[in-house]
Amino acid sequence: MERDNDIRLSETALRIYVYLLGKKRPVGPRQIFKDMNLSSPSVAYYHLERLRQQGLLKKTTDGYVITQKINIEGFIYIGKKVIPRLMIYSMFLLGLFIIEILVLYYRIKAGANINIDFIVLIIITSLSSLLMLVEGILMYLKVYK
């Protein structure tokens, strides 16, 4: 899922890593266990230690903190959050769709001919935006569930 010096994270480790990205203070395994609904604190501890061994976390007296940001495939960093790239692309296509609808509205209002190619373009843009948004939401839920 990630590309940075061949660091591979399991789904649970990735979720814990992303959880820690949003925290300002060190967090311990019990807090992660509670907040993320893991099966036990030992599961949280196991993944925290694996992340620490990979050099991504540092253990302090109060818990664990992020020491290194990694590139997570398909996501971009916005502040301390990671957002699926597909959601950004979807917003761009949504903007194009809105512009196309406005152009269509003004063409109809002006009494101009409506070309079938333009209608097909509007349909393709709207479906593309919707598809990317759904896929982006699914990626987001995989990390933030």
SULWO-V950849 format. One record per backbone hydrogen bond with DSSP energy under -0.5 kcal/mol. NH is the residue of the N-H (numbers start at 0). CO is the residue of the C=O. Records with the same first field share a line. If there is no record, write none. Layout:
NH = CO, CO
This chain:
2 = 70
6 = 3
7 = 5
13 = 9
14 = 10
15 = 11
16 = 12
17 = 13
18 = 14
19 = 15
20 = 16
21 = 17, 18
22 = 19
26 = 63
31 = 27
32 = 28
33 = 29
34 = 30
35 = 31
36 = 32, 33
37 = 32
42 = 39
43 = 39
44 = 40
45 = 41
46 = 42
47 = 43
48 = 44
49 = 45
50 = 46
51 = 47
52 = 48
53 = 49
54 = 51
55 = 50
56 = 50
57 = 64
59 = 57, 62
63 = 26
64 = 57
66 = 55
67 = 55
71 = 69
72 = 0, 70
74 = 71
75 = 82
77 = 80
80 = 77
82 = 75
84 = 73
86 = 83
87 = 83
88 = 84
89 = 85
90 = 86
91 = 87
92 = 88
93 = 89
94 = 90
95 = 91
96 = 92
97 = 93
98 = 94
99 = 95
100 = 96
101 = 97
102 = 98
103 = 99
104 = 100
105 = 101
106 = 102
107 = 103
108 = 104
109 = 105
110 = 106, 107
111 = 106
114 = 112
117 = 114
118 = 114
119 = 115
120 = 116
121 = 117
122 = 118
123 = 119
124 = 120
125 = 121
126 = 122
127 = 123
128 = 124
129 = 125
130 = 126
131 = 127
132 = 128
133 = 129
134 = 130
135 = 131
136 = 132
137 = 133
138 = 134
139 = 135
140 = 136
141 = 137
142 = 138
143 = 139
144 = 140
